[in-house]
Amino acid sequence: MSNFDREIEMERTRSPRRWTGRMILLTLLAFFGVVFAVNGVLIHEALSTFGGVDTESAYQAGRMFEQDVAMAKAQDARQWHVDAKMTPSPDGARLDVTARDATGAPLRGIDASAVFQRPTDRRLDRPVVVAEDAPGRFHGSADIAPGQWDLVIELSRQGEQLFRSKNRIVVK
């Protein structure tokens, strides 16, 4: 009988490795340790990179719903006509806003504000410093990147919001 045949015979007669309680425990601990570690990394990455929260407190937003409905009805009753035009400029984008009442007369004594909001990440929002050129005419500029934005325009008088508009735009 050759050495090779003897080794094969020894392999056949050798008993298979037995699983002990300690081996099973260590295998289970290693398996679940890897699962927990991977979950921990994924949770950390998800929470540290997500900035698209719509509202800080859903409860408070729900409480304000009736007030928002009343404000929308009052805004519709005023029948104001607010037009916004955005044109490219060397420093980003120029925003021109025209506000007129139901008869077509320019609105007087109104303060305007505007914000370019990124729909996917609130951390990228860009406020627009808006100045009044003439009654009912406002302009401002913002440095915004190409892509989809929500343009939010608000008109107020003595701190009371009278008009709010939110429109999706695409900047090329």
C-alpha positions as CSV (number, residue, x, y, z in Angstrom):
1,M,0.0,0.0,0.0
2,S,1.4,3.4,-1.0
3,N,1.6,6.5,1.1
4,F,-1.2,8.0,-0.9
5,D,-3.5,5.1,-0.2
6,R,-2.7,5.2,3.5
7,E,-3.6,8.9,3.7
8,I,-6.9,8.3,1.9
9,E,-7.6,5.5,4.3
10,M,-6.8,7.7,7.3
11,E,-9.1,10.4,6.0
12,R,-12.0,7.9,5.8
13,T,-11.4,6.7,9.3
14,R,-11.0,10.1,10.8
15,S,-14.1,11.2,12.6
16,P,-15.8,14.4,11.4
17,R,-15.2,17.5,13.4
18,R,-17.8,17.8,16.1
19,W,-19.8,21.0,16.9
20,T,-19.5,21.9,20.5
21,G,-21.7,24.3,22.4
22,R,-18.9,26.8,22.5
23,M,-18.4,26.7,18.7
24,I,-22.1,27.3,18.1
25,L,-22.2,30.2,20.6
26,L,-19.1,31.8,19.0
27,T,-20.5,31.4,15.5
28,L,-23.9,32.9,16.5
29,L,-22.2,35.8,18.3
30,A,-19.9,36.5,15.2
31,F,-22.9,36.3,12.8
32,F,-25.1,38.8,14.8
33,G,-22.1,41.0,15.5
34,V,-21.5,41.5,11.8
35,V,-25.3,42.1,11.3
36,F,-25.4,44.7,14.1
37,A,-22.2,46.4,12.9
38,V,-23.5,46.7,9.3
39,N,-26.9,48.0,10.5
40,G,-25.1,50.6,12.7
41,V,-23.1,51.9,9.8
42,L,-26.1,52.1,7.4
43,I,-28.3,53.8,10.1
44,H,-25.5,56.4,10.7
45,E,-25.1,57.1,7.0
46,A,-28.9,57.4,6.5
47,L,-29.4,59.8,9.3
48,S,-26.3,62.0,8.6
49,T,-27.1,62.5,4.9
50,F,-30.8,63.0,4.9
51,G,-31.9,66.6,4.9
52,G,-35.3,66.5,3.2
53,V,-37.4,66.8,6.3
54,D,-40.7,68.6,5.4
55,T,-41.7,69.5,8.9
56,E,-40.0,69.5,12.2
57,S,-43.2,68.6,14.1
58,A,-46.0,66.8,12.3
59,Y,-48.2,67.4,15.4
60,Q,-47.8,71.2,15.2
61,A,-48.3,71.1,11.4
62,G,-51.6,69.3,11.9
63,R,-52.7,71.8,14.5
64,M,-52.0,74.7,12.1
65,F,-54.0,73.1,9.2
66,E,-57.3,75.0,10.0
67,Q,-55.4,78.3,10.1
68,D,-53.7,77.5,6.8
69,V,-57.1,76.7,5.2
70,A,-58.5,80.0,6.5
71,M,-55.4,81.9,5.1
72,A,-55.8,80.2,1.7
73,K,-59.5,81.2,1.5
74,A,-58.6,84.8,2.4
75,Q,-55.8,84.9,-0.2
76,D,-58.2,83.6,-2.9
77,A,-60.8,86.2,-1.9
78,R,-58.3,89.0,-2.5
79,Q,-57.8,87.9,-6.1
80,W,-54.3,89.3,-6.3
81,H,-52.2,88.7,-9.4
82,V,-48.6,87.9,-8.6
83,D,-46.2,87.1,-11.4
84,A,-42.6,86.1,-11.1
85,K,-40.0,86.0,-13.8
86,M,-36.6,84.5,-13.4
87,T,-33.7,85.4,-15.8
88,P,-30.1,84.1,-15.7
89,S,-27.5,86.6,-14.5
90,P,-23.8,86.5,-13.9
91,D,-24.3,86.0,-10.2
92,G,-26.9,83.2,-10.5
93,A,-30.5,84.1,-11.2
94,R,-32.4,87.4,-11.1
95,L,-36.0,87.3,-9.8
96,D,-38.5,89.9,-10.8
97,V,-41.9,89.9,-9.0
98,T,-44.9,92.0,-9.9
99,A,-47.9,92.1,-7.5
100,R,-51.3,93.7,-8.5
101,D,-54.7,93.7,-6.8
102,A,-58.0,92.5,-8.4
103,T,-58.4,95.7,-10.4
104,G,-54.8,95.6,-11.8
105,A,-53.4,98.3,-9.6
106,P,-50.0,97.8,-8.1
107,L,-50.0,96.7,-4.5
108,R,-48.6,99.4,-2.1
109,G,-47.2,99.0,1.4
110,I,-46.3,95.3,0.8
111,D,-43.2,93.5,1.9
112,A,-42.0,90.6,-0.2
113,S,-39.7,87.7,0.5
114,A,-38.6,84.8,-1.7
115,V,-36.8,81.5,-1.2
116,F,-35.5,79.0,-3.7
117,Q,-36.0,75.6,-1.9
118,R,-34.4,72.4,-3.0
119,P,-37.2,69.7,-3.0
120,T,-34.8,67.0,-1.9
121,D,-32.6,68.7,0.6
122,R,-33.6,71.7,2.8
123,R,-29.9,72.3,3.6
124,L,-29.5,73.7,0.0
125,D,-32.2,76.3,0.3
126,R,-31.3,79.8,-1.0
127,P,-33.0,82.9,0.3
128,V,-33.4,85.8,-2.0
129,V,-32.9,89.3,-0.8
130,V,-35.9,91.1,-2.4
131,A,-36.0,94.9,-2.8
132,E,-38.9,97.1,-4.0
133,D,-38.3,99.0,-7.3
134,A,-41.7,100.6,-7.4
135,P,-45.1,99.9,-5.8
136,G,-45.9,96.3,-6.6
137,R,-42.5,95.6,-8.3
138,F,-39.7,93.7,-6.5
139,H,-36.4,92.2,-7.6
140,G,-33.7,90.1,-6.1
141,S,-31.0,87.7,-7.0
142,A,-29.7,84.4,-5.8
143,D,-26.8,82.1,-6.6
144,I,-28.6,78.8,-7.5
145,A,-27.3,75.7,-9.2
146,P,-29.1,74.1,-12.2
147,G,-31.9,71.6,-11.3
148,Q,-35.3,71.6,-9.8
149,W,-36.3,74.2,-7.2
150,D,-39.4,75.3,-5.4
151,L,-39.8,79.1,-5.6
152,V,-41.7,80.3,-2.5
153,I,-42.9,83.9,-2.6
154,E,-44.6,85.5,0.4
155,L,-46.2,89.0,0.5
156,S,-47.0,90.5,3.9
157,R,-48.1,93.8,5.4
158,Q,-47.0,94.8,8.9
159,G,-45.9,91.3,9.7
160,E,-49.2,89.6,8.6
161,Q,-48.8,87.2,5.7
162,L,-51.3,88.0,3.0
163,F,-50.1,85.9,0.1
164,R,-48.0,82.7,-0.3
165,S,-47.1,81.0,-3.6
166,K,-45.0,77.8,-4.1
167,N,-44.1,76.8,-7.6
168,R,-41.7,74.1,-9.0
169,I,-39.2,75.5,-11.5
170,V,-36.3,74.0,-13.4
171,V,-33.1,76.0,-13.7
172,K,-30.9,75.0,-16.7
